[in-house]
Amino acid sequence: MVNMTVPPLVRAMICAYCKSSGKERVSKIEELTEHIPEEEYRPWLNVLLIRLYAQEGLLDSMERLIHEAVHRDVRVVASGVMRSIISRYFRCDSISRLTKFISLAECAGWKLCHALYH
């Protein structure tokens, strides 16, 4: 059992689960995120979780983290993350949600380019 009072170790475990392909990785990650204090917020971890939720098709969780990132002035410039987000909206046939996301991302200074839409 890992001592849950060590946020750097918990973040490393979350990062490892994000890169794994285990069936229960999302539930394990959600359990681990509960043990990270609010003041230990890391933008890179938030972006990693946005991509994970996009890959897993968890639109509501993805959007919750997107709004948190925008609220905290995090700017996403990684085209891989943006591709994951946009492709998830297309796969879920949520074009109205996609247009809202694009407006939000433009205002927040996130990297948007025409190549992402192809």
N, C-alpha and C positions, 0 to 999 in steps of 0.2 A: 504494500500500500504506500502510495506516495504522500508525503506531507503536503497538504493542500495550501499551506501558508507560504509557499515559495513560488511567487508569481512567475519568475523567469523559467522555472522548470515546467510549470503548467503551460506557459506559452509555447515552450519547445514541444511539449506533448501534443498540443493542439496543432502545431505546424506539421508534426509527423503524421498525425491522423489525417490531415488535409491531403497529404501526399500519398496516403495509402489507398487501397481499394477495398477495404473491409466493408462488410454489409452494414454494420452498426456504427460506422464512423461518425455519422451526424449526431446520433444520440450520445455517443461518448464525448464528442466535442462540446455539445450543449451542456453536458454535465460538468465538464471541466471549466467552461466559461463562467459558471456560477461562482467559482472560487477565485476569480480575478477581481480585485477591488476596483471600484470606479476610477480612483485616482491612478490606477496602473494602466490606463487606456493607451493602446499603441495603434496608430493609424495603419501600419503595415498589416497588423493582425486583422483589423476590420476589413481591409481590402481582400485579404486572403479568404476570410469567411464569406464575403460577398461572392467571390468567384466560386467557392465551394457550393453555396446555396444555389447559384445559377446552374452549376453543373448537375446538381441533384434535382433541379426543377422545383425548388421550394421558393416560389415567387414572393409570398408574403414575408418570409424571413429575410430574403434578399432585399426587398424594398425597405424593410425596417432598418437594416444596416446601412443602406444607401442614404436614407434620411438622416441617420445618426452621423454618417460621414460628412454629409453636406452641412449639418448643423455645427460640426466641429471644424469646419473649413479644411477638410481633407480634399486634396485634388488628386484624382486618379488620372495618370498619364500612361499607364500600361495598356497597350492596345489588346493584349490577350484577355485582360479582365473585361475591357469594354466589349470585345467580341463575344465573350461568354454571356454577358448580360443581355446584349442585343439579340443574340441567337436564342436565348431562353425565352424572350418575349415572343419571337417569331414561332418557336416550337409550341408555345402555349396558346398561340393565336390571340395574343393580348395586344393588339395594335394600339388600342386607346391608352393602355398603360405604358406602351413604348413611347408614344408621343409625349406623355407627361414626363417620362424619364428623360427624354432628350431635352425638353425645355428646362428641366431641373439641372441636368448636367451642363448645359450651356451656361446657365446663370452661375453655376458653381465653379466654372473654369476647368471642367474635365475635358480630356482629350477626345474630341470628336472629329472624325475625318470621313470623307465620302467612301473610302475603302472599307469601312466598317459595315456599310449597308449592302455589300455585294456578297 
